[in-house]
Amino acid sequence: MSNRFDDVASTFRGGEGPVFSGAVAGCWRGHDEAWLGAAGTTAFPGQGVVEAPVGPDTVFDLASLTKPLATVPVILALCARGRLDLDAPIAGALPFLRGTPWAALTPIPLLAHVSGLPAWRPFAADLVAAHGEGVAGTREAIDAVRSRIAAEVPLAPPGASCVYSDLGFILLAALAESAGGAPFERLFADFVATPLGLRRTFFVPVGDGGAGTTPVPVDQIAATEVCPTRRRCVQGEVHDDNAWILGGAAGHAGLFSTAREVAAIALALRDSFLGDGAWPAPLVRRVWSREATPPGSSRLLGFDTPSPRGSMAGDRAPTGTVGHLGFTGTSFWMEPVTGRLVVLLTNRVHPDRSRLGIQAFRPRFHDAAWRALEPASR
């Protein structure tokens, strides 16, 4: 009799080469790991970085998975401790926003991507052009980015439309630092990584234009892109330029992790949703509600849901599924009630972002995974 995950494994292995140099993926039913696969190498040959076999513990740059897996849990932890209020204006904690159109914003429209902020700005390229790579991670760079966000003109009134915005999550990390009295990476360690026993989930600090020391050897980290701003292939330092210029730990990107530890955070949030976890159930249930979602938006508070048609989560994603995509080729999707969870970590941007095979691969892989995770017929 064929193993029900044979199709998952076959589909997964088919991405090696055309879609990514290396990947790790897994399927869970609650805290039970149903299947885990690893394929490929940390880099393609000839890119000037370390090429090593990928294994279950290989670390990937999660890109925008930072938003739901780091920023949201840190914000919720601060709320649970009475140090932050989801419904209070953020300018009280962020003086650089006072007197700007953003002063009256609360965290809710930022989390839901309905703040009116634009999606992205080339902060890193502009600052490097003006000051050189050594500006990355300095107070000067952080203040410059925050000042530029404060000077943005709203695209629309808060709540009127959804524009997926990295800028909003940069502000959320600044808000967390103000409320928590510590750098964002320390707040993540204190509120998420340490309580959950995570050993391979971290931010990589940036100073004087270079990456800091990684907690694991670089040959255990998948390479990403040949970066035009830094003029090198990136491995063991954050891929996202704006996270890099901000010091490596930002609200929108910067987190590194493994498939199993991504699952650990997602399932810890699910435990809280069910009333038995690290965060108060009402807060997690609010995050996964549609209270701030305008018509036509798939966004929740820091999380996403599958699009009605053509979703990267596949056509078979269960009703109620929540998750997120990362630009580097990462994703997780989970149905909170039953705990069915699929994690896919790849380095599809290696050696450059023109590799678009992930667009067909993701839904095909997820459909195979959802089929395998369906309850066995009686």
C-alpha positions as a Markdown table, in Angstrom:
| # | Residue | x | y | z |
|---|---|---|---|---|
| 1 | Met | 0.0 | 0.0 | 0.0 |
| 2 | Ser | 1.4 | 3.4 | -1.0 |
| 3 | Asn | 2.3 | 5.8 | 1.7 |
| 4 | Arg | -0.2 | 8.8 | 1.6 |
| 5 | Phe | 2.8 | 11.2 | 1.6 |
| 6 | Asp | 4.5 | 9.7 | -1.5 |
| 7 | Asp | 3.0 | 12.3 | -3.7 |
| 8 | Val | 4.0 | 15.1 | -1.4 |
| 9 | Ala | 7.6 | 13.8 | -1.4 |
| 10 | Ser | 7.7 | 13.4 | -5.2 |
| 11 | Thr | 6.2 | 16.9 | -5.8 |
| 12 | Phe | 8.7 | 18.4 | -3.3 |
| 13 | Arg | 11.7 | 16.8 | -4.9 |
| 14 | Gly | 10.6 | 18.0 | -8.3 |
| 15 | Gly | 11.4 | 21.6 | -7.3 |
| 16 | Glu | 15.1 | 20.9 | -6.8 |
| 17 | Gly | 17.0 | 22.7 | -9.5 |
| 18 | Pro | 14.2 | 24.4 | -11.4 |
| 19 | Val | 12.7 | 26.2 | -8.4 |
| 20 | Phe | 15.4 | 26.3 | -5.7 |
| 21 | Ser | 18.9 | 25.0 | -4.8 |
| 22 | Gly | 17.6 | 23.7 | -1.5 |
| 23 | Ala | 14.4 | 23.3 | 0.5 |
| 24 | Val | 12.9 | 21.8 | 3.6 |
| 25 | Ala | 9.2 | 21.1 | 4.0 |
| 26 | Gly | 6.9 | 19.5 | 6.5 |
| 27 | Cys | 3.3 | 18.5 | 7.3 |
| 28 | Trp | 1.8 | 18.4 | 10.8 |
| 29 | Arg | -1.4 | 17.3 | 12.5 |
| 30 | Gly | -1.3 | 19.4 | 15.6 |
| 31 | His | 2.0 | 18.7 | 17.3 |
| 32 | Asp | 2.4 | 15.4 | 15.5 |
| 33 | Glu | 4.9 | 15.6 | 12.6 |
| 34 | Ala | 3.4 | 13.6 | 9.8 |
| 35 | Trp | 6.1 | 14.1 | 7.1 |
| 36 | Leu | 9.4 | 16.1 | 6.7 |
| 37 | Gly | 11.5 | 16.3 | 3.6 |
| 38 | Ala | 14.8 | 18.0 | 2.7 |
| 39 | Ala | 16.3 | 18.4 | -0.8 |
| 40 | Gly | 19.2 | 20.0 | -2.5 |
| 41 | Thr | 22.1 | 22.2 | -1.4 |
| 42 | Thr | 22.4 | 25.5 | 0.4 |
| 43 | Ala | 23.6 | 27.1 | -2.8 |
| 44 | Phe | 24.2 | 26.5 | -6.5 |
| 45 | Pro | 27.9 | 26.1 | -7.5 |
| 46 | Gly | 29.9 | 29.2 | -8.5 |
| 47 | Gln | 28.2 | 31.8 | -6.4 |
| 48 | Gly | 31.0 | 32.5 | -4.0 |
| 49 | Val | 29.2 | 31.1 | -1.0 |
| 50 | Val | 29.1 | 27.8 | 0.9 |
| 51 | Glu | 27.5 | 24.9 | -0.9 |
| 52 | Ala | 26.4 | 22.1 | 1.5 |
| 53 | Pro | 23.7 | 19.4 | 1.6 |
| 54 | Val | 20.4 | 20.6 | 3.0 |
| 55 | Gly | 19.1 | 18.7 | 6.0 |
| 56 | Pro | 16.1 | 18.9 | 8.3 |
| 57 | Asp | 17.8 | 21.5 | 10.5 |
| 58 | Thr | 19.0 | 23.8 | 7.6 |
| 59 | Val | 18.1 | 27.5 | 8.4 |
| 60 | Phe | 16.3 | 29.7 | 5.9 |
| 61 | Asp | 15.8 | 33.4 | 5.6 |
| 62 | Leu | 12.0 | 33.6 | 6.3 |
| 63 | Ala | 11.6 | 37.1 | 4.8 |
| 64 | Ser | 8.0 | 38.2 | 5.5 |
| 65 | Leu | 7.2 | 35.3 | 7.7 |
| 66 | Thr | 8.8 | 37.6 | 10.2 |
| 67 | Lys | 5.5 | 39.5 | 10.3 |
| 68 | Pro | 3.3 | 36.7 | 11.7 |
| 69 | Leu | 6.0 | 34.7 | 13.5 |
| 70 | Ala | 7.9 | 37.4 | 15.2 |
| 71 | Thr | 6.2 | 40.8 | 15.1 |
| 72 | Val | 2.7 | 39.6 | 15.9 |
| 73 | Pro | 3.8 | 37.3 | 18.9 |
| 74 | Val | 5.9 | 40.1 | 20.3 |
| 75 | Ile | 3.1 | 42.7 | 20.0 |
| 76 | Leu | 0.7 | 40.2 | 21.7 |
| 77 | Ala | 3.1 | 39.5 | 24.5 |
| 78 | Leu | 3.4 | 43.2 | 25.2 |
| 79 | Cys | -0.4 | 43.6 | 25.1 |
| 80 | Ala | -0.8 | 40.6 | 27.5 |
| 81 | Arg | 1.6 | 42.4 | 30.0 |
| 82 | Gly | -0.3 | 45.7 | 29.8 |
| 83 | Arg | 2.6 | 47.5 | 28.1 |
| 84 | Leu | 0.8 | 48.0 | 24.8 |
| 85 | Asp | -2.8 | 48.6 | 23.7 |
| 86 | Leu | -4.0 | 47.5 | 20.2 |
| 87 | Asp | -6.5 | 50.3 | 20.3 |
| 88 | Ala | -4.3 | 53.2 | 21.5 |
| 89 | Pro | -2.7 | 55.7 | 19.1 |
| 90 | Ile | 0.9 | 54.8 | 18.4 |
| 91 | Ala | 2.3 | 58.4 | 18.4 |
| 92 | Gly | 2.2 | 58.3 | 22.2 |
| 93 | Ala | 5.1 | 55.8 | 22.1 |
| 94 | Leu | 6.7 | 57.1 | 18.8 |
| 95 | Pro | 7.4 | 60.8 | 19.1 |
| 96 | Phe | 8.7 | 61.0 | 15.5 |
| 97 | Leu | 5.1 | 60.5 | 14.3 |
| 98 | Arg | 3.6 | 63.4 | 16.2 |
| 99 | Gly | 2.2 | 66.1 | 14.0 |
| 100 | Thr | 2.1 | 63.7 | 11.0 |
| 101 | Pro | -0.9 | 62.0 | 9.3 |
| 102 | Trp | 0.1 | 58.8 | 11.1 |
| 103 | Ala | -0.2 | 60.1 | 14.7 |
| 104 | Ala | -3.7 | 58.8 | 15.3 |
| 105 | Leu | -3.1 | 55.4 | 13.9 |
| 106 | Thr | -3.5 | 52.4 | 16.3 |
| 107 | Pro | -1.6 | 49.1 | 15.8 |
| 108 | Ile | -4.7 | 47.5 | 14.2 |
| 109 | Pro | -4.6 | 49.2 | 10.7 |
| 110 | Leu | -0.8 | 48.6 | 10.6 |
| 111 | Leu | -1.3 | 44.9 | 11.3 |
| 112 | Ala | -4.1 | 44.6 | 8.8 |
| 113 | His | -2.2 | 46.6 | 6.1 |
| 114 | Val | -5.0 | 49.2 | 5.9 |
| 115 | Ser | -3.0 | 52.2 | 7.3 |
| 116 | Gly | -2.7 | 54.1 | 4.1 |
| 117 | Leu | 1.1 | 53.6 | 4.0 |
| 118 | Pro | 2.7 | 52.6 | 0.7 |
| 119 | Ala | 4.1 | 49.1 | 0.2 |
| 120 | Trp | 7.8 | 49.8 | 0.0 |
| 121 | Arg | 10.5 | 52.4 | -0.4 |
| 122 | Pro | 14.1 | 52.0 | -1.5 |
| 123 | Phe | 15.5 | 53.1 | 1.9 |
| 124 | Ala | 18.7 | 50.9 | 1.7 |
| 125 | Ala | 19.6 | 51.8 | -1.8 |
| 126 | Asp | 19.2 | 55.5 | -1.1 |
| 127 | Leu | 21.2 | 55.5 | 2.1 |
| 128 | Val | 24.0 | 53.4 | 0.7 |
| 129 | Ala | 24.2 | 55.7 | -2.3 |
| 130 | Ala | 24.5 | 58.7 | 0.1 |
| 131 | His | 26.7 | 57.2 | 2.8 |
| 132 | Gly | 28.2 | 53.9 | 1.7 |
| 133 | Glu | 27.5 | 50.4 | 3.1 |
| 134 | Gly | 28.9 | 51.3 | 6.5 |
| 135 | Val | 25.7 | 53.2 | 7.3 |
| 136 | Ala | 23.8 | 49.9 | 7.7 |
| 137 | Gly | 22.7 | 49.2 | 11.2 |
| 138 | Thr | 23.6 | 52.6 | 12.5 |
| 139 | Arg | 21.4 | 55.0 | 14.5 |
| 140 | Glu | 21.7 | 57.4 | 11.6 |
| 141 | Ala | 20.1 | 54.8 | 9.2 |
| 142 | Ile | 17.4 | 53.9 | 11.6 |
| 143 | Asp | 16.4 | 57.5 | 12.3 |
| 144 | Ala | 16.5 | 58.3 | 8.6 |
| 145 | Val | 14.1 | 55.4 | 7.7 |
| 146 | Arg | 11.7 | 56.4 | 10.5 |
| 147 | Ser | 11.8 | 60.1 | 9.4 |
| 148 | Arg | 11.1 | 59.1 | 5.8 |
| 149 | Ile | 8.1 | 57.0 | 6.8 |
| 150 | Ala | 6.8 | 59.8 | 9.0 |
| 151 | Ala | 6.9 | 62.1 | 6.0 |
| 152 | Glu | 4.9 | 59.8 | 3.7 |
| 153 | Val | 1.6 | 61.1 | 2.3 |
| 154 | Pro | -1.3 | 58.7 | 3.0 |
| 155 | Leu | -2.5 | 56.7 | -0.1 |
| 156 | Ala | -5.9 | 56.5 | 1.4 |
| 157 | Pro | -7.7 | 57.0 | 4.8 |
| 158 | Pro | -7.1 | 54.3 | 7.4 |
| 159 | Gly | -9.3 | 51.3 | 6.7 |
| 160 | Ala | -10.3 | 52.3 | 3.2 |
| 161 | Ser | -8.2 | 50.0 | 1.2 |
| 162 | Cys | -5.6 | 47.2 | 1.7 |
| 163 | Val | -2.0 | 47.9 | 0.6 |
| 164 | Tyr | 0.4 | 45.2 | 1.8 |
| 165 | Ser | 3.0 | 47.4 | 3.5 |
| 166 | Asp | 6.5 | 46.7 | 4.9 |
| 167 | Leu | 6.5 | 50.3 | 6.2 |
| 168 | Gly | 3.7 | 49.6 | 8.6 |
| 169 | Phe | 5.6 | 46.6 | 10.1 |
| 170 | Ile | 8.7 | 48.7 | 10.4 |
| 171 | Leu | 6.6 | 51.1 | 12.6 |
| 172 | Leu | 5.3 | 48.1 | 14.6 |
| 173 | Ala | 8.8 | 47.0 | 15.5 |
| 174 | Ala | 9.6 | 50.5 | 16.6 |
| 175 | Leu | 6.4 | 50.5 | 18.7 |
| 176 | Ala | 7.4 | 47.2 | 20.3 |
| 177 | Glu | 10.9 | 48.5 | 21.1 |
| 178 | Ser | 9.4 | 51.6 | 22.8 |
| 179 | Ala | 6.8 | 49.6 | 24.8 |
| 180 | Gly | 9.2 | 46.8 | 25.6 |
| 181 | Gly | 12.2 | 48.9 | 26.4 |
| 182 | Ala | 14.6 | 46.7 | 24.5 |
| 183 | Pro | 15.8 | 46.0 | 20.9 |
| 184 | Phe | 13.3 | 44.0 | 18.8 |
| 185 | Glu | 15.6 | 41.0 | 18.5 |
| 186 | Arg | 15.8 | 40.8 | 22.3 |
| 187 | Leu | 12.1 | 41.1 | 22.7 |
| 188 | Phe | 11.7 | 38.2 | 20.3 |
| 189 | Ala | 14.2 | 36.1 | 22.2 |
| 190 | Asp | 12.5 | 36.9 | 25.6 |
| 191 | Phe | 8.9 | 36.5 | 24.5 |
| 192 | Val | 9.1 | 33.8 | 21.8 |
| 193 | Ala | 12.3 | 31.9 | 21.2 |
| 194 | Thr | 13.4 | 31.3 | 24.8 |
| 195 | Pro | 9.9 | 30.2 | 26.1 |
| 196 | Leu | 9.4 | 27.9 | 23.2 |
| 197 | Gly | 12.9 | 26.4 | 23.4 |
| 198 | Leu | 13.9 | 27.5 | 19.9 |
| 199 | Arg | 17.6 | 27.1 | 19.2 |
| 200 | Arg | 17.8 | 27.8 | 15.5 |
| 201 | Thr | 15.4 | 30.8 | 15.1 |
| 202 | Phe | 17.2 | 34.2 | 15.3 |
| 203 | Phe | 18.0 | 37.5 | 13.7 |
| 204 | Val | 21.5 | 38.3 | 12.4 |
| 205 | Pro | 22.7 | 41.7 | 13.6 |
| 206 | Val | 24.2 | 44.2 | 11.1 |
| 207 | Gly | 26.9 | 46.7 | 12.0 |
| 208 | Asp | 29.2 | 48.9 | 9.9 |
| 209 | Gly | 27.7 | 47.4 | 6.8 |
| 210 | Gly | 28.5 | 43.8 | 7.6 |
| 211 | Ala | 26.6 | 40.9 | 9.1 |
| 212 | Gly | 27.2 | 39.8 | 12.6 |
| 213 | Thr | 28.0 | 36.4 | 13.8 |
| 214 | Thr | 25.4 | 33.7 | 13.2 |
| 215 | Pro | 24.4 | 31.3 | 16.0 |
| 216 | Val | 24.9 | 28.4 | 13.6 |
| 217 | Pro | 27.7 | 27.7 | 11.0 |
| 218 | Val | 27.1 | 29.4 | 7.7 |
| 219 | Asp | 27.1 | 26.1 | 5.9 |
| 220 | Gln | 23.8 | 25.3 | 7.7 |
| 221 | Ile | 22.1 | 28.4 | 6.2 |
| 222 | Ala | 20.6 | 28.6 | 2.7 |
| 223 | Ala | 22.0 | 31.3 | 0.5 |
| 224 | Thr | 19.7 | 33.8 | -1.1 |
| 225 | Glu | 20.2 | 36.5 | -3.7 |
| 226 | Val | 23.2 | 38.2 | -5.4 |
| 227 | Cys | 22.3 | 41.6 | -3.9 |
| 228 | Pro | 22.7 | 44.6 | -6.1 |
| 229 | Thr | 23.1 | 47.0 | -3.2 |
| 230 | Arg | 25.7 | 44.9 | -1.4 |
| 231 | Arg | 27.2 | 43.5 | -4.6 |
| 232 | Arg | 27.6 | 39.9 | -3.2 |
| 233 | Cys | 25.6 | 36.7 | -2.8 |
| 234 | Val | 23.9 | 36.8 | 0.5 |
| 235 | Gln | 24.3 | 33.9 | 3.0 |
| 236 | Gly | 24.0 | 34.2 | 6.7 |
| 237 | Glu | 22.8 | 37.7 | 6.6 |
| 238 | Val | 19.3 | 39.1 | 5.9 |
| 239 | His | 18.2 | 39.2 | 2.3 |
| 240 | Asp | 15.8 | 42.1 | 2.6 |
| 241 | Asp | 17.7 | 45.4 | 2.0 |
| 242 | Asn | 15.6 | 47.5 | 4.2 |
| 243 | Ala | 15.9 | 45.0 | 7.1 |
| 244 | Trp | 19.6 | 45.0 | 6.5 |
| 245 | Ile | 19.9 | 48.8 | 6.6 |
| 246 | Leu | 17.8 | 48.8 | 9.9 |
| 247 | Gly | 20.3 | 46.5 | 11.6 |
| 248 | Gly | 19.1 | 43.0 | 10.6 |
| 249 | Ala | 16.1 | 42.8 | 12.9 |
| 250 | Ala | 13.0 | 44.6 | 11.6 |
| 251 | Gly | 9.3 | 44.1 | 11.9 |
| 252 | His | 8.8 | 43.2 | 8.3 |
| 253 | Ala | 11.7 | 40.8 | 7.6 |
| 254 | Gly | 14.9 | 39.5 | 9.1 |
| 255 | Leu | 14.0 | 36.3 | 10.9 |
| 256 | Phe | 15.8 | 33.0 | 10.2 |
| 257 | Ser | 14.5 | 29.6 | 11.2 |
| 258 | Thr | 14.0 | 25.9 | 10.3 |
| 259 | Ala | 10.8 | 24.2 | 9.2 |
| 260 | Arg | 10.4 | 22.5 | 12.6 |
| 261 | Glu | 10.8 | 25.8 | 14.5 |
| 262 | Val | 8.4 | 27.6 | 12.2 |
| 263 | Ala | 5.9 | 24.9 | 13.0 |
| 264 | Ala | 6.6 | 25.3 | 16.7 |
| 265 | Ile | 5.7 | 29.0 | 16.7 |
| 266 | Ala | 2.6 | 28.5 | 14.5 |
| 267 | Leu | 1.4 | 25.6 | 16.7 |
| 268 | Ala | 2.1 | 27.7 | 19.9 |
| 269 | Leu | -0.2 | 30.4 | 18.5 |
| 270 | Arg | -2.8 | 27.7 | 17.7 |
| 271 | Asp | -2.5 | 26.4 | 21.3 |
| 272 | Ser | -3.3 | 29.9 | 22.5 |
| 273 | Phe | -6.2 | 30.2 | 20.1 |
| 274 | Leu | -7.6 | 27.1 | 21.7 |
| 275 | Gly | -7.1 | 28.6 | 25.2 |
| 276 | Asp | -4.0 | 26.7 | 26.3 |
| 277 | Gly | -0.9 | 28.7 | 25.3 |
| 278 | Ala | 1.6 | 31.5 | 25.9 |
| 279 | Trp | -0.7 | 34.3 | 24.6 |
| 280 | Pro | -4.2 | 35.1 | 25.8 |
| 281 | Ala | -6.8 | 33.3 | 23.7 |
| 282 | Pro | -8.9 | 36.5 | 23.1 |
| 283 | Leu | -5.8 | 38.3 | 21.6 |
| 284 | Val | -5.0 | 35.4 | 19.2 |
| 285 | Arg | -8.6 | 35.0 | 18.2 |
| 286 | Arg | -8.7 | 38.8 | 17.5 |
| 287 | Val | -5.6 | 38.4 | 15.3 |
| 288 | Trp | -7.3 | 35.7 | 13.2 |
| 289 | Ser | -10.6 | 37.6 | 12.9 |
| 290 | Arg | -11.6 | 39.9 | 10.1 |
| 291 | Glu | -12.4 | 42.9 | 12.2 |
| 292 | Ala | -10.2 | 45.3 | 10.1 |
| 293 | Thr | -10.4 | 43.6 | 6.7 |
| 294 | Pro | -12.0 | 45.7 | 4.0 |
| 295 | Pro | -14.0 | 44.0 | 1.2 |
| 296 | Gly | -11.8 | 42.1 | -1.2 |
| 297 | Ser | -8.8 | 41.7 | 1.2 |
| 298 | Ser | -7.5 | 38.4 | 2.3 |
| 299 | Arg | -5.5 | 39.9 | 5.2 |
| 300 | Leu | -6.0 | 39.4 | 8.9 |
| 301 | Leu | -3.9 | 41.1 | 11.6 |
| 302 | Gly | -0.4 | 40.2 | 10.5 |
| 303 | Phe | -1.6 | 37.0 | 8.9 |
| 304 | Asp | -3.0 | 36.2 | 5.5 |
| 305 | Thr | -5.7 | 33.8 | 4.3 |
| 306 | Pro | -5.8 | 31.9 | 1.0 |
| 307 | Ser | -7.2 | 33.8 | -2.0 |
| 308 | Pro | -10.6 | 32.5 | -3.2 |
| 309 | Arg | -9.0 | 31.5 | -6.6 |
| 310 | Gly | -5.4 | 30.8 | -7.6 |
| 311 | Ser | -4.0 | 30.8 | -4.0 |
| 312 | Met | -0.4 | 29.9 | -3.4 |
| 313 | Ala | -1.8 | 27.7 | -0.6 |
| 314 | Gly | -3.5 | 25.5 | -3.2 |
| 315 | Asp | -7.1 | 24.9 | -4.1 |
| 316 | Arg | -7.5 | 22.3 | -1.3 |
| 317 | Ala | -6.6 | 24.6 | 1.6 |
| 318 | Pro | -9.2 | 23.9 | 4.4 |
| 319 | Thr | -11.7 | 26.6 | 5.3 |
| 320 | Gly | -10.3 | 28.8 | 8.1 |
| 321 | Thr | -6.7 | 28.4 | 7.0 |
| 322 | Val | -4.3 | 31.2 | 8.1 |
| 323 | Gly | -0.6 | 31.7 | 7.1 |
| 324 | His | 1.7 | 33.8 | 5.1 |
| 325 | Leu | 4.2 | 33.9 | 2.2 |
| 326 | Gly | 7.8 | 35.1 | 2.3 |
| 327 | Phe | 9.6 | 36.6 | -0.7 |
| 328 | Thr | 12.6 | 34.3 | -0.4 |
| 329 | Gly | 10.4 | 31.3 | -1.2 |
| 330 | Thr | 9.0 | 30.5 | 2.3 |
| 331 | Ser | 5.5 | 29.9 | 3.5 |
| 332 | Phe | 3.4 | 28.3 | 6.2 |
| 333 | Trp | -0.4 | 27.6 | 6.1 |
| 334 | Met | -2.4 | 26.2 | 9.1 |
| 335 | Glu | -6.0 | 25.4 | 9.8 |
| 336 | Pro | -6.2 | 26.3 | 13.5 |
| 337 | Val | -9.2 | 24.1 | 14.6 |
| 338 | Thr | -7.7 | 20.7 | 13.5 |
| 339 | Gly | -4.0 | 21.9 | 13.5 |
| 340 | Arg | -3.3 | 20.8 | 10.0 |
| 341 | Leu | -0.1 | 22.7 | 9.1 |
| 342 | Val | 2.2 | 22.8 | 6.0 |
| 343 | Val | 5.6 | 24.6 | 6.1 |
| 344 | Leu | 7.6 | 25.1 | 3.0 |
| 345 | Leu | 11.0 | 26.8 | 3.2 |
| 346 | Thr | 13.0 | 27.4 | 0.0 |
| 347 | Asn | 15.6 | 29.8 | -1.4 |
| 348 | Arg | 13.9 | 30.4 | -4.7 |
| 349 | Val | 15.6 | 33.9 | -5.0 |
| 350 | His | 19.0 | 32.2 | -5.3 |
| 351 | Pro | 20.9 | 33.4 | -7.2 |
| 352 | Asp | 18.4 | 36.0 | -8.3 |
| 353 | Arg | 14.7 | 36.8 | -8.0 |
| 354 | Ser | 14.0 | 36.2 | -11.7 |
| 355 | Arg | 13.4 | 32.5 | -10.9 |
| 356 | Leu | 9.6 | 32.3 | -10.9 |
| 357 | Gly | 9.0 | 28.5 | -10.9 |
| 358 | Ile | 7.8 | 28.9 | -7.3 |
| 359 | Gln | 4.5 | 30.3 | -8.6 |
| 360 | Ala | 3.4 | 27.0 | -10.1 |
| 361 | Phe | 5.3 | 24.9 | -7.5 |
| 362 | Arg | 3.7 | 26.3 | -4.4 |
| 363 | Pro | 0.0 | 25.5 | -5.1 |
| 364 | Arg | 1.0 | 22.1 | -6.6 |
| 365 | Phe | 2.9 | 21.2 | -3.5 |
| 366 | His | 0.3 | 22.4 | -1.1 |
| 367 | Asp | -2.5 | 20.6 | -2.9 |
| 368 | Ala | -0.5 | 17.4 | -2.5 |
| 369 | Ala | 0.1 | 18.2 | 1.2 |
| 370 | Trp | -3.6 | 19.0 | 2.0 |
| 371 | Arg | -4.7 | 15.7 | 0.3 |
| 372 | Ala | -2.2 | 13.8 | 2.4 |
| 373 | Leu | -3.4 | 15.5 | 5.6 |
| 374 | Glu | -7.1 | 14.9 | 5.0 |
| 375 | Pro | -8.6 | 12.6 | 7.6 |
| 376 | Ala | -8.4 | 8.9 | 6.6 |
| 377 | Ser | -11.7 | 7.7 | 5.1 |
| 378 | Arg | -13.5 | 5.1 | 7.2 |
